[in-house]
């Protein structure tokens, strides 16, 4: 109880990495201002600025706020690196959050292409969930942002913005009594990258949404 995890940096899971078969419970706790490392020399940015979870994480009356996934590295002599996904949480296990807040987290942006192909944007500013399940009850997701698409020198090539400002999920998702507000999908890279979809929520998996509010969320902008 009453744990603060702040201002840490790692290649993945800037604040916390919860490995497969591990169980982590955070009560009245804060995970904030942590960073997954950005890529260097065409490498991909790290995922999970706040928490990387492959096991089981339970959040109760806690906050995951102001964390950053890594941006992709510049493509000096190769394709640029992709931005990391899951600014707040990157999940491939089980996440259960009750009476909690996931706010102002940022997925990584695609690396600049220089004279090469730019990197792709990271998805899921608040939560990125590609496997397993996420269950949210009476939880607020606000001010989270997916990553911006990359661009090349002279805007000759651009990549699309990331989707799912609040949540990106291709897995099982259950949302009850929650609020999604002022979350933003990523803008496309300059030169024609398409803006990302789902300012509040992007899902391609099995999702159940009940008695929840979506307000002021914004899809990404396409720049020509």
Secondary structure by P-SEA (a helix, b strand, c coil): cccccccccccccccccccccbbbbbccccccccccbbbcccbbbbcccccccccbbbbccccccccccbbbcccccccbbbbbcccccccccbbbbccccccccccbbbccccccbbbbbbccccbbbcccbbbbccbbbcccccbbbbbcccccbbbbbbccccbbbccbbbbcbbbbcccccccccccbbbbbcccccccccbbbbccccccccccbbbcc
